[in-house]
Amino acid sequence: MKTNDPIYQLKGEISVRKAVPFGLQHVLAMFVANIAPILIVAGAVKMSPEESGALVQSAMIVAGLGSLLQMFPLWRLGSGLPIIMGISFTFVSVACVIGTKYGYGAVLGAALIGGVLEGILGLGATWWKKFVPPIVSASVVTAIGFSLLP
């Protein structure tokens, strides 16, 4: 079914009556998705409330910068679409294990190395994504979700 509702169009003109509730819903969902993984890992490594608060603030600033980069791309970085960037639940279970055994510094080091590698892989996505069919991607994402259940 094809709809002509402007909310589903890339350059659709949305009324304020529709934009405010959708925007509020989006912001609230973004906050929860950004803050929850940090609080889970911070609780696992027994960080103080002050350190956890500073970490949440830093994550929100970086998420904002990443979102701006998505909307206003530089070179090959960014999509030009209104995509909200943020923290991922993907590595929460691994970060909890690393953090409890080696401390939060090791979590940051692993995230830094993983981020650089992911960035390099992302620049070559057009080449390697033909080797990862959608069923594999869906299975991995589902397995990650199940690993967070406990």
Backbone as JSON, one array per atom type, in Angstrom:
{
  "sequence": "MKTNDPIYQLKGEISVRKAVPFGLQHVLAMFVANIAPILIVAGAVKMSPEESGALVQSAMIVAGLGSLLQMFPLWRLGSGLPIIMGISFTFVSVACVIGTKYGYGAVLGAALIGGVLEGILGLGATWWKKFVPPIVSASVVTAIGFSLLP",
  "N": [[0.84, -1.18, 0.0], [0.67, 2.11, -0.94], [1.35, 5.25, 0.41], [0.41, 8.7, 0.63], [1.07, 10.32, 2.66], [2.87, 12.97, 4.03], [4.68, 12.51, 6.08], [6.03, 10.22, 5.58], [7.63, 10.74, 3.47], [10.72, 11.76, 1.96], [11.29, 14.54, 1.65], [9.04, 15.61, 2.81], [6.51, 17.91, 3.84], [5.66, 18.51, 7.03], [3.04, 18.98, 9.33], [2.94, 21.06, 12.27], [1.34, 20.03, 14.24], [1.55, 17.28, 13.83], [4.31, 16.94, 13.86], [5.33, 17.6, 16.42], [4.41, 15.56, 18.4], [5.55, 13.26, 17.19], [8.26, 13.97, 17.1], [8.81, 14.29, 19.85], [8.38, 11.68, 20.77], [10.45, 10.43, 19.37], [12.75, 11.66, 20.46], [12.56, 10.86, 23.17], [12.75, 8.06, 22.89], [15.32, 7.92, 21.82], [16.86, 8.91, 23.96], [16.53, 6.92, 25.94], [17.61, 4.68, 24.6], [20.22, 5.55, 24.32], [21.15, 5.95, 26.92], [20.67, 3.63, 28.48], [22.5, 1.38, 27.74], [24.94, 2.43, 28.68], [24.48, 2.75, 31.43], [24.09, 0.09, 32.15], [26.63, -1.1, 31.66], [28.21, 0.57, 33.29], [27.16, -0.05, 35.8], [27.95, -2.72, 35.95], [30.73, -2.53, 36.13], [30.95, -1.18, 38.42], [30.97, 1.71, 38.67], [31.17, 5.06, 39.98], [28.39, 7.27, 40.77], [28.96, 9.86, 39.82], [30.92, 9.44, 37.85], [29.45, 7.85, 36.09], [27.47, 9.68, 35.33], [29.01, 11.62, 34.0], [29.87, 10.07, 31.9], [27.45, 9.51, 30.58], [26.77, 12.11, 29.75], [28.91, 12.65, 28.01], [28.45, 10.68, 26.07], [25.99, 11.55, 25.01], [26.73, 13.97, 23.82], [28.54, 13.08, 21.84], [26.79, 11.45, 20.38], [25.08, 13.41, 19.38], [26.89, 14.84, 17.73], [27.54, 12.8, 15.93], [25.03, 12.38, 14.78], [24.64, 14.81, 13.48], [26.72, 14.59, 11.62], [25.72, 12.51, 10.09], [23.47, 13.72, 8.94], [24.56, 15.9, 7.59], [26.79, 15.19, 5.52], [30.36, 14.63, 5.32], [32.72, 14.28, 2.93], [32.96, 10.88, 2.38], [31.73, 10.21, 4.67], [28.87, 9.81, 6.4], [25.34, 9.85, 5.65], [23.54, 11.66, 4.63], [20.94, 11.57, 5.39], [18.21, 11.9, 7.77], [19.31, 10.53, 10.27], [19.56, 9.26, 13.5], [22.24, 8.94, 15.56], [23.82, 6.85, 18.01], [24.44, 5.1, 21.11], [25.13, 1.59, 21.14], [23.52, -1.51, 21.81], [24.88, -3.71, 21.11], [27.47, -4.54, 22.02], [27.24, -4.73, 24.76], [27.13, -6.97, 26.52], [29.68, -8.09, 26.14], [31.27, -5.9, 26.9], [30.59, -5.74, 29.6], [31.71, -8.1, 30.59], [34.46, -7.75, 30.0], [34.87, -5.38, 31.46], [34.34, -6.11, 34.16], [36.38, -7.87, 34.61], [38.84, -6.62, 33.81], [38.57, -3.88, 34.21], [37.3, -0.5, 33.64], [38.9, 0.97, 31.92], [39.94, -0.9, 30.13], [37.64, -1.53, 28.74], [37.19, 0.88, 27.39], [39.52, 0.92, 25.79], [39.11, -1.37, 24.2], [36.78, -0.55, 22.9], [37.73, 1.63, 21.47], [39.63, 0.48, 19.68], [37.92, -1.34, 18.38], [36.1, 0.49, 17.27], [37.68, 1.91, 15.42], [38.36, -0.18, 13.66], [35.77, -0.88, 12.8], [35.03, 1.47, 11.52], [36.83, 1.47, 9.37], [36.0, -0.86, 8.05], [33.42, 0.0, 7.4], [33.86, 1.93, 5.44], [34.46, 0.37, 3.28], [32.11, -0.95, 2.7], [30.48, -1.36, 0.44], [31.82, -3.27, -0.99], [32.16, -5.59, 0.71], [29.58, -6.23, 1.66], [28.17, -7.9, -0.02], [28.88, -10.41, 0.71], [27.61, -10.94, 3.07], [24.62, -11.99, 3.63], [21.16, -10.86, 4.12], [19.86, -12.63, 5.92], [21.88, -13.58, 7.56], [22.71, -11.23, 8.85], [20.32, -10.6, 10.24], [20.14, -12.83, 11.93], [22.39, -12.5, 13.56], [21.82, -10.07, 14.87], [19.51, -10.83, 16.27], [20.59, -12.83, 17.93], [22.25, -11.23, 19.5], [20.33, -9.72, 20.87], [19.09, -11.79, 22.36], [21.23, -12.48, 23.99], [21.24, -10.45, 25.81], [19.12, -10.89, 27.5], [19.45, -12.21, 30.14]],
  "CA": [[0.0, 0.0, 0.0], [1.46, 3.33, -1.04], [0.68, 6.35, 1.08], [0.84, 10.04, 0.26], [1.3, 11.08, 3.89], [4.2, 13.58, 3.94], [5.6, 12.05, 7.13], [6.78, 9.09, 5.04], [8.38, 11.2, 2.31], [12.02, 12.32, 2.33], [11.2, 16.0, 1.75], [7.64, 15.9, 3.13], [6.18, 19.04, 4.72], [4.86, 17.96, 8.12], [2.42, 20.02, 10.16], [3.43, 21.12, 13.65], [0.48, 19.13, 15.01], [2.1, 15.93, 13.69], [5.74, 16.93, 14.11], [5.65, 17.66, 17.85], [4.36, 14.26, 19.07], [6.54, 12.33, 16.62], [9.58, 14.41, 17.55], [8.93, 13.98, 21.27], [8.54, 10.23, 20.85], [11.78, 10.1, 18.87], [13.74, 12.11, 21.44], [12.49, 9.99, 24.34], [13.3, 6.75, 22.53], [16.76, 8.09, 21.65], [17.48, 9.04, 25.26], [16.56, 5.61, 26.6], [18.56, 3.82, 23.89], [21.57, 6.04, 24.55], [21.55, 5.92, 28.32], [20.59, 2.29, 29.06], [23.73, 0.58, 27.67], [25.96, 3.02, 29.54], [24.18, 2.43, 32.82], [24.3, -1.34, 32.36], [28.07, -1.35, 31.77], [28.7, 1.29, 34.47], [26.78, -0.85, 36.96], [28.75, -3.96, 35.99], [32.11, -2.23, 36.55], [30.8, -0.49, 39.7], [31.4, 3.1, 38.58], [30.46, 5.98, 40.87], [27.35, 8.04, 40.06], [29.56, 11.0, 39.13], [31.56, 8.93, 36.62], [28.37, 7.43, 35.19], [26.86, 10.9, 34.8], [29.94, 12.2, 33.02], [29.86, 9.18, 30.74], [26.19, 9.74, 29.87], [26.88, 13.41, 29.09], [29.83, 12.5, 26.88], [27.78, 9.89, 25.03], [24.97, 12.36, 24.36], [27.43, 14.93, 22.95], [29.05, 12.34, 20.67], [25.62, 11.05, 19.59], [24.65, 14.6, 18.65], [27.85, 15.1, 16.66], [27.37, 11.74, 14.94], [23.77, 12.63, 14.07], [24.9, 15.93, 12.56], [27.55, 14.07, 10.53], [24.84, 11.73, 9.21], [22.59, 14.62, 8.19], [25.38, 16.78, 6.75], [27.98, 14.37, 5.32], [31.67, 15.13, 4.93], [33.35, 13.31, 2.04], [32.17, 9.64, 2.35], [31.25, 9.97, 6.03], [27.51, 10.31, 6.56], [24.42, 9.39, 4.61], [22.68, 12.73, 4.13], [19.57, 11.27, 5.83], [18.01, 12.25, 9.18], [19.55, 9.34, 11.09], [20.03, 9.58, 14.84], [23.29, 8.03, 15.99], [23.85, 6.69, 19.45], [25.08, 3.95, 21.7], [24.57, 0.33, 20.67], [23.46, -2.62, 22.76], [25.59, -4.84, 20.51], [28.63, -5.0, 22.76], [27.02, -4.57, 26.2], [27.52, -8.18, 27.27], [31.14, -8.2, 26.07], [31.84, -4.82, 27.71], [30.41, -6.1, 31.01], [32.7, -9.13, 30.93], [35.79, -7.11, 30.0], [34.91, -4.4, 32.54], [34.43, -6.74, 35.48], [37.67, -8.58, 34.75], [40.01, -5.77, 33.6], [38.29, -2.49, 34.54], [36.66, 0.29, 32.6], [39.93, 1.38, 30.94], [40.01, -1.93, 29.09], [36.43, -1.38, 27.92], [37.45, 2.0, 26.49], [40.52, 0.5, 24.8], [38.46, -2.29, 23.25], [35.85, 0.24, 22.09], [38.53, 2.45, 20.55], [40.15, -0.39, 18.62], [36.76, -1.82, 17.62], [35.54, 1.61, 16.5], [38.56, 2.17, 14.27], [38.16, -1.28, 12.71], [34.42, -0.77, 12.23], [35.08, 2.59, 10.58], [37.54, 1.02, 8.16], [35.08, -1.78, 7.37], [32.3, 0.77, 6.87], [34.26, 2.62, 4.21], [34.46, -0.62, 2.2], [30.87, -1.74, 2.81], [29.92, -1.74, -0.86], [32.53, -4.46, -1.44], [31.99, -6.8, 1.53], [28.2, -6.58, 2.04], [27.64, -8.98, -0.86], [29.22, -11.68, 1.37], [26.79, -11.07, 4.28], [23.21, -11.87, 3.24], [20.29, -10.34, 5.18], [19.52, -13.64, 6.94], [23.0, -13.62, 8.51], [22.61, -10.01, 9.66], [19.17, -10.74, 11.13], [20.47, -13.84, 12.94], [23.35, -11.91, 14.49], [21.1, -9.08, 15.68], [18.63, -11.6, 17.17], [21.45, -13.46, 18.94], [22.67, -10.18, 20.42], [19.18, -9.45, 21.73], [18.92, -12.89, 23.31], [22.33, -12.47, 24.97], [20.97, -9.42, 26.83], [17.99, -11.28, 28.34], [19.74, -12.44, 31.55]],
  "C": [[0.89, 1.24, 0.0], [0.67, 4.47, -0.4], [1.25, 7.69, 0.61], [1.09, 10.91, 1.48], [2.71, 11.66, 3.85], [5.18, 13.11, 5.01], [6.47, 10.89, 6.64], [7.59, 9.46, 3.81], [9.66, 11.88, 2.75], [11.94, 13.83, 2.53], [9.77, 16.44, 2.07], [7.49, 17.08, 4.09], [5.22, 18.53, 5.79], [4.3, 19.1, 8.96], [2.99, 19.95, 11.58], [2.63, 20.17, 14.52], [0.98, 17.68, 14.96], [3.56, 15.88, 14.13], [6.08, 16.89, 15.6], [5.52, 16.29, 18.53], [5.36, 13.25, 18.52], [7.95, 12.69, 17.07], [9.82, 14.08, 19.01], [9.13, 12.49, 21.48], [9.96, 9.82, 20.44], [12.85, 10.48, 19.88], [13.74, 11.21, 22.67], [13.06, 8.61, 24.06], [14.82, 6.83, 22.39], [17.45, 8.17, 23.01], [17.6, 7.7, 25.96], [17.6, 4.7, 25.93], [19.99, 4.27, 24.09], [22.04, 5.83, 25.98], [21.6, 4.5, 28.88], [21.87, 1.47, 28.92], [24.85, 1.11, 28.57], [25.72, 2.64, 30.99], [24.36, 0.95, 33.13], [25.78, -1.63, 32.55], [28.64, -0.67, 33.01], [28.34, 0.54, 35.75], [27.61, -2.11, 37.09], [30.17, -3.69, 36.48], [32.13, -1.41, 37.84], [31.39, 0.93, 39.67], [30.59, 3.95, 39.55], [29.39, 6.73, 40.08], [27.93, 9.24, 39.29], [30.2, 10.57, 37.81], [30.49, 8.49, 35.61], [27.69, 8.63, 34.55], [27.72, 11.56, 33.74], [29.95, 11.37, 31.74], [28.59, 9.36, 29.91], [26.26, 11.07, 29.12], [27.79, 13.33, 27.87], [29.17, 11.74, 25.73], [26.73, 10.71, 24.3], [25.61, 13.39, 23.42], [27.92, 14.24, 21.68], [27.9, 11.87, 19.79], [25.1, 12.23, 18.78], [25.58, 14.93, 17.5], [27.73, 14.06, 15.55], [26.1, 11.93, 14.12], [23.93, 13.77, 13.07], [25.73, 15.47, 11.36], [26.71, 13.23, 9.57], [23.99, 12.66, 8.34], [23.34, 15.52, 7.22], [26.72, 16.11, 6.49], [29.23, 15.17, 4.92], [32.37, 14.01, 4.16], [32.48, 12.07, 1.96], [31.61, 9.3, 3.72], [29.88, 10.62, 6.2], [26.64, 9.94, 5.38], [23.6, 10.51, 3.98], [21.23, 12.53, 4.51], [19.42, 11.64, 7.31], [18.1, 11.02, 10.08], [20.11, 9.79, 12.44], [21.03, 8.52, 15.26], [23.26, 7.92, 17.51], [24.59, 5.43, 19.86], [24.38, 2.69, 21.2], [24.56, -0.69, 21.8], [24.31, -3.8, 22.3], [26.68, -5.4, 21.41], [28.47, -4.89, 24.28], [27.49, -5.79, 26.97], [29.03, -8.35, 27.27], [31.8, -7.13, 26.94], [31.69, -5.11, 29.2], [31.44, -7.14, 31.45], [34.1, -8.53, 31.01], [35.92, -6.16, 31.2], [35.05, -5.02, 33.91], [35.78, -7.42, 35.69], [38.87, -7.62, 34.71], [39.8, -4.3, 33.93], [37.76, -1.71, 33.34], [37.65, 0.79, 31.55], [40.05, 0.37, 29.81], [38.79, -1.88, 28.18], [36.64, -0.24, 26.92], [38.47, 1.65, 25.42], [39.92, -0.42, 23.76], [37.5, -1.53, 22.34], [36.6, 1.09, 21.08], [39.05, 1.62, 19.38], [39.01, -0.91, 17.74], [36.15, -0.73, 16.76], [36.36, 1.93, 15.27], [38.38, 1.07, 13.22], [36.79, -1.22, 12.04], [34.35, 0.38, 11.22], [35.75, 2.21, 9.28], [36.65, 0.08, 7.36], [33.91, -1.04, 6.73], [32.63, 1.48, 5.58], [34.28, 1.66, 3.02], [33.22, -1.46, 2.15], [30.31, -2.18, 1.47], [30.58, -3.02, -1.38], [32.14, -5.69, -0.62], [30.55, -7.15, 1.85], [27.58, -7.64, 1.14], [27.95, -10.36, -0.26], [28.38, -11.93, 2.62], [25.33, -10.88, 3.88], [22.35, -11.38, 4.41], [19.95, -11.36, 6.26], [20.63, -13.76, 7.98], [22.94, -12.4, 9.42], [21.48, -10.12, 10.67], [19.46, -11.74, 12.25], [21.42, -13.28, 13.99], [22.65, -10.92, 15.42], [20.18, -9.79, 16.67], [19.44, -12.25, 18.28], [21.94, -12.43, 19.95], [21.53, -9.84, 21.39], [18.96, -10.53, 22.77], [20.03, -12.9, 24.36], [22.1, -11.44, 26.07], [19.84, -9.8, 27.78], [18.35, -11.51, 29.8], [19.97, -11.14, 32.27]]
}
